[in-house]
Amino acid sequence: MGVVFTIVILIIIVFVFFWGTIKYILNSIFIYTNLKKINYKFPLLAWVPIYNDYLFGKLVHRKIMGITIFWGIIFYIISIFLPYNINVNRLFSNIVCIVFYTCVLLKLILVHKVLKNTIPKYAILITVFNILTYGIVGAIALVIVRDKFQYKNESLILKKKL
């Protein structure tokens, strides 16, 4: 019984790692392509994990959402390494879960904003499938629409080259 449980847990860990890596690569392709399109000073920053969520928020003109996702993920990662006290374990675990799922929700909102801007007819349908597939459909959709994404006010994120 213990060996089967361990194997199942390892398979789940490998699957989640593989799934997350695919999402990261597809999201980074979208962010990188659009940063290059607007002549952003350092478009390669789209490939920096966690920071690319901030840049994604900046691209969609929701900088505060990007900052919230960035710091929420940092908090989540730090909380993994903190020692737990038995008395505050439940409260702290609830706070960590709330922060994590808030970050997931904000990322879904940002992806939906991009889809609504590029393919408004199918944005809600793709967002529903994005939720059901834990983000992979949204990441694929972002890569597909990366060249159609329009900016309403490029001056908000355009950095002059030195």
Beta strands, then each sheet from edge to edge (+ up, - down):
end
